[in-house]
Amino acid sequence: MPYINPEDGYLTVINLFKTDSSARVDRLVSEMRAIVDTAAFPGWISSTVHRGQDRLGTANFIQWRGKQNLESRYAGDEFKHRTVPVFQEITTFIRLMQTEVELSQRHPSQGDVTEISPGRDDYTVLEIIGAEPSGQTDLITTLGAAHDWLVDVPGYRSQSVLRGIRSRGPGDGGLTAIGRDNDFVAVYSQWDGKQSYDAFRATSEDEQPAARRKSQDKRNSLTTALDWNTYQVVHSRSAPQPSPTG
């Protein structure tokens, strides 16, 4: 199963899709599963399909060995003339985001690594936080420091912070830039369920610990935009690993 680990050094691509009906979400998931189940692209490590919960849509969390492998995939005729048109037909919004994992932290009960798998029962939250490129590193530091108080929040399991590198969407027969390079940060969090996450969000300011209020104030000052949804992991597959020799 895939793991989120900054030491792996993978290029992590988060493909975000929005649509306007449950039936189209079903088709999105089906199309994504079909791609994942036949993936054999050079440099491809894993893909994990997420189904939107609070809002209609999906997300695909994809790991690659490097940028060159990803660009080869994007340049292929199958991607340009079949994959992109299909997703354009059934979505209202597409954003393909290249990122690198800066940190991944867990509650002590979750062990030594962050695993993403349909075999787990995580309630997953994905936030895409806009930032000025000059403030991106400060935002990452602020988000990472929040783990110090998040470990005391009931239901919290993990938080991974990913540095945005490039964001693109379909247009003019190819992929075009959305915004500027390095102008966003992605936060991938796992919770034990909707009830815990909703209670966390609903906590009034006067009930929050001082560390949380300070962290939130700093985060707000560095944020230029926010897009988020909650998800259930529904499918995952990893590339076969070479057999050990000797």
Secondary structure, DSSP 8 states (H G I E B T S, - for coil): --EE-GGG--EEEEEEEE-S-HHHHHHHHHHHHHHHHH---TTEEEEEEEEESSSSEEEEEEEES-HHHHHHHHHSHHIIIIIHHHHHHH-SEEEEEEEEEEEEEE-GGGTTSEE--TTS--EEEEEEEE--GGGHHHHHHHHHHTHHHHTTSTTEEEEEEEEEEEEEEEETTEEEE-S-TT-EEEEEEEES-HHHHHHHHH--GGGS-HHHHHHHHHHHHH-SEEEEEEEEEEEEEE--------
